[in-house]
Amino acid sequence: MASNGGLVISFGEMLIDFVPTLSGVSLAEAPGFLKAAGGAPANVAIAVARLGGKSAFVGKLGDDEFGRMLAAILRENGVDDGGVRFDDGARTALAFVTLRADGEREFMFYRNPSADMLLRPDELDVDLIKKATIFHYGSISLISEPCRSAHLRAMDIAKGSNSLLSYDINLRLPLWPSPEEAKHQIKSIWNKADIIKVSDVEFEFLTGDSSLSDETAMSSLFHENLKLLLVTIGEKGCKYYTKNFKGIVGSISVKAVDTTGAGDAFVGALLRKIVEDQSVLRDEKRLREVLRFANICGAITATKKGAIPSLPKEPEVLALLKEAKEP
């Protein structure tokens, strides 16, 4: 695949995050909020574009000030928004995100229903989806109809066009009717993905194993068509599993200000490199280099407030790679 190669299409939700002006306080104690564009699939699309790749976002926004603002943010960041639809009856989703003193987050969502949940299969830009070299999605779009049917249809279209399917679980338990339903739906599309990324918390949620053992990863999460399984372990980096090799790649130590978007920066960086040359999935030495690059993208993002403003450009990552020796 030529440099810059293919198109990464991200499917799912884009929303407005309201982040307290003061870190380390509860939502109730926050004196004020800053609005920021968010939604994991949209963050991934922007992360890819910011690193010089080609990306598009497919999803639905409210036909309101916030929805138009989000579509403009996609375009400003070089993301194709041709697959974005607007709903005149529902609002763009909102999430109030509080940053605890340690930079970790708590969420309160406003989506009853929000526009992203109302994307219908007949609103999909089929021609655009067929162009995806990689088709990326999460699990929030599986929660309710009609979006769930649109998600499944989009996956089928992409798979039928030989796209690689990339799945970042992005578990948000408060949005699901129950943990059991979350687990059931998340696993319902498991075996279709070529690349799967779970966090340490999601690993434990899906398997019940808090030790993140390699045995559990291979027996419970790996499936025979999977090309790459990733388990992110925060500032420690990530574990990787393929049919032929497995290992761990470290990250760098940073002062976490806001972890929002760090996982999306990691995924965007990974997909940006894979879309350029899919053979890295079979070459452990090169895959480790890609994962090191992705880890550093995630680390940089955690040092700044807000997801999208903190997604790095390549020179920043390369400079850090130079000075950071792999631990």
Disulfide bonds with the S-S distance in Angstrom:
none
